[in-house]
Amino acid sequence: MANFQLQVKEKTKDLKVFFKKSVKIVSESCKKGWYKVKHIKG
């Protein structure tokens, strides 16, 4: 049972890291997109 809990903890760690990375990538691309949109209108 303890082994299973360890596996779950490892998985959640991996997911958190992956989630943070993907959020960073998405926010970066959104910033670039908004930058382009603003400059097209101007």
N, CA, C and O of each residue as an XYZ file, in Angstrom:
168
protein
N       0.833     -1.207      0.000
C       0.000      0.000      0.000
C       0.870      1.262      0.000
O       0.587      2.220     -0.720
N       1.916      1.252      0.802
C       2.811      2.415      0.870
C       3.475      2.643     -0.481
O       3.687      3.781     -0.897
N       3.801      1.545     -1.162
C       4.431      1.636     -2.476
C       3.514      2.366     -3.450
O       3.965      3.211     -4.223
N       2.244      2.039     -3.411
C       1.265      2.688     -4.287
C       1.212      4.191     -4.020
O       1.165      4.992     -4.953
N       1.220      4.566     -2.745
C       1.181      5.990     -2.386
C       2.415      6.716     -2.911
O       2.325      7.854     -3.373
N       3.571      6.051     -2.839
C       4.805      6.652     -3.364
C       4.663      6.908     -4.857
O       5.033      7.974     -5.349
N       4.125      5.929     -5.577
C       3.932      6.078     -7.021
C       3.011      7.257     -7.323
O       3.270      8.035     -8.241
N       1.949      7.382     -6.557
C       1.003      8.484     -6.762
C       1.697      9.822     -6.531
O       1.502     10.765     -7.297
N       2.510      9.907     -5.473
C       3.225     11.146     -5.174
C       4.165     11.513     -6.313
O       4.236     12.675     -6.713
N       4.887     10.523     -6.838
C       5.803     10.774     -7.954
C       5.032     11.291     -9.165
O       5.457     12.240     -9.823
N       3.905     10.663     -9.449
C       3.091     11.065    -10.603
C       2.599     12.502    -10.447
O       2.645     13.282    -11.398
N       2.131     12.851     -9.255
C       1.625     14.209     -9.054
C       2.749     15.225     -9.185
O       2.532     16.324     -9.695
N       3.952     14.870     -8.729
C       5.103     15.770     -8.887
C       5.349     16.018    -10.366
O       5.490     17.160    -10.805
N       5.397     14.914    -11.140
C       5.632     15.030    -12.576
C       4.552     15.885    -13.230
O       4.849     16.734    -14.071
N       3.305     15.662    -12.844
C       2.201     16.420    -13.423
C       2.319     17.900    -13.100
O       2.078     18.746    -13.961
N       2.690     18.221    -11.857
C       2.829     19.622    -11.468
C       3.894     20.305    -12.301
O       3.694     21.419    -12.786
N       5.043     19.630    -12.471
C       6.141     20.198    -13.262
C       5.683     20.398    -14.703
O       5.914     21.451    -15.298
N       5.034     19.376    -15.254
C       4.553     19.449    -16.631
C       3.538     20.575    -16.785
O       3.572     21.320    -17.764
N       2.636     20.694    -15.817
C       1.599     21.726    -15.857
C       2.221     23.115    -15.828
O       1.818     23.997    -16.587
N       3.209     23.311    -14.946
C       3.875     24.610    -14.852
C       4.556     24.956    -16.168
O       4.484     26.096    -16.628
N       5.221     23.968    -16.777
C       5.904     24.205    -18.052
C       4.904     24.586    -19.131
O       5.123     25.535    -19.884
N       3.801     23.838    -19.204
C       2.816     24.114    -20.253
C       2.157     25.475    -20.042
O       1.887     26.185    -21.011
N       1.897     25.843    -18.803
C       1.305     27.156    -18.522
C       2.259     28.250    -18.972
O       1.836     29.249    -19.554
N       3.547     28.062    -18.703
C       4.549     29.049    -19.093
C       4.564     29.198    -20.616
O       4.592     30.313    -21.137
N       4.547     28.071    -21.321
C       4.569     28.096    -22.787
C       3.324     28.799    -23.324
O       3.415     29.627    -24.230
N       2.171     28.469    -22.768
C       0.914     29.074    -23.227
C       0.919     30.576    -22.990
O       0.529     31.345    -23.869
N       1.358     31.000    -21.812
C       1.360     32.436    -21.514
C       2.337     33.170    -22.424
O       2.065     34.295    -22.842
N       3.470     32.545    -22.736
C       4.439     33.163    -23.647
C       3.815     33.347    -25.026
O       3.909     34.426    -25.611
N       3.180     32.303    -25.547
C       2.591     32.392    -26.883
C       1.439     33.392    -26.903
O       1.234     34.076    -27.906
N       0.692     33.485    -25.818
C      -0.403     34.460    -25.741
C       0.149     35.880    -25.791
O      -0.402     36.741    -26.477
N       1.230     36.122    -25.069
C       1.849     37.446    -25.073
C       2.282     37.811    -26.482
O       2.061     38.934    -26.935
N       2.900     36.859    -27.175
C       3.358     37.117    -28.541
C       2.172     37.400    -29.453
O       2.224     38.295    -30.296
N       1.105     36.630    -29.276
C      -0.093     36.818    -30.090
C      -0.709     38.189    -29.866
O      -1.064     38.872    -30.826
N      -0.839     38.596    -28.616
C      -1.410     39.904    -28.306
C      -0.520     41.012    -28.844
O      -1.012     42.030    -29.330
N       0.782     40.815    -28.759
C       1.727     41.812    -29.266
C       1.489     42.028    -30.762
O       1.450     43.164    -31.235
N       1.330     40.930    -31.495
C       1.080     41.027    -32.940
C      -0.253     41.713    -33.214
O      -0.336     42.579    -34.084
N      -1.283     41.338    -32.488
C      -2.616     41.915    -32.693
C      -2.583     43.420    -32.458
O      -3.125     44.185    -33.255
N      -1.954     43.846    -31.371
C      -1.881     45.272    -31.059
C      -1.162     46.033    -32.161
O      -1.568     47.138    -32.523
N      -0.096     45.445    -32.697
C       0.674     46.142    -33.722
C      -0.042     46.164    -35.070
O       0.162     47.081    -35.865
N      -0.872     45.171    -35.328
C      -1.638     45.166    -36.576
C      -2.670     46.297    -36.543
O      -2.851     47.002    -37.535
N      -3.344     46.468    -35.403
C      -4.360     47.514    -35.276
C      -3.730     48.898    -35.353
O      -4.287     49.812    -35.961
N      -2.554     49.041    -34.725
C      -1.895     50.346    -34.686
C      -1.356     50.730    -36.032
O      -0.769     51.802    -36.178
